[in-house]
């Protein structure tokens, strides 16, 4: 496996955040100040991490919303996690979703 190639999901309009806590309830401040909504929440049974699918935003807004939810944008640790993310939220009907990760080119 090439280092990093499976870690980077396409970075476009939606995001996933991961925490190692139980389900994290969104705070009113995180949603109202950024107008970012939690669309769906799932627990990956393989690693017991909780993931939230959030509404469309920029990477910076997504990272800020994740911190407001006491979490971080996802770091994909292996192919199994990457596959689970794509199987869980990679498609919405016939439309392919693109998901934000914690990977950033910002310095």
N, C-alpha and C positions, 0 to 999 in steps of 0.2 A: 504494500500500500504506500503510495506517495505521501510524504509528510505534508499535511495541510490540505491536500486535495479533497479529502472527504470531510474536512471540517467546514469548508466554506459552502454554504448554501447560497443560491443566488440572492443578492441583496436588492430587493425592490420595494414592495409596499406593505407587507405584513410582517409580524414578528412573533417570536415565541420567547418566553422567558422561563427560566428554570430556577427552582430553589430546592434545597434539600429539606425544607420544612414541610409540614402538612399543608393542606390547601391554605393559601394566603388570601385573605379577603382584601379586595381592592379598597384603598382609602378614598374618601370623597375628594380630598385635595388632589390626588394624583389624576383622577378622571376629570374633574371639573376644570382644572387649570389648563389642561392640555387637550380636552375633548377627545381623549383616547378611552375606548371602552374595552372591557374584557368580553370577548365574543364567545370563548369556550375555555374550559379548564379540564385537563386530563392528567392522570398519574400514569407514568410509564411503569408497568409491572416489573420490568427487568432491572431498573435501578431505583425505583420508588421515589423518583423526583417528580415534582408537580410542575406542570407547564401551563401557561396561559397564552391563548391566542388573542392578540390585541388588534384593534382596528388600525387601519392604514395610518402611517405617520412617517416622518423622517427618521433616520437612524438616531440622531441626537434626541429627538422627542421620545422615541421608543426607549432609549437607555434611561432617560429621566423618568418615564412612567414606570419602568421596571424597578428603579430605585425607590420610587414612591410606593411600590407594592412589596418593599423589603426584599427585592430580588435583583437579578442581573439578567441581561440578555444571555441567551443560551450559549454555552461552550459545548460543542459536539465532541464527545470523547472517543467515539468509535463508530464503526460502520453500522452496528446494531442500533445504536441511538439515532444515527442519521436515517436509517431505513424506517424506524418507528416514527420519526418526525414526518417524513414524507408520506408514509402510509396514513398517518393520523390527520395531517393538515395539508398535504401537498396538492390536493385537488378539491375543488368545490364544483361538483357537477362535471361539466366538460371544460372548466377553466382551471389551468394550472396556477397555483399560488406560488409566490416567491416569498421566502421567509427571511427576516433579519436574524443575524447571529451577533454574538459579542465581538466578533472579528471586525476591526475597523482600520481604515487606512489613514485616519486622522492622527496627527502627531501629538 
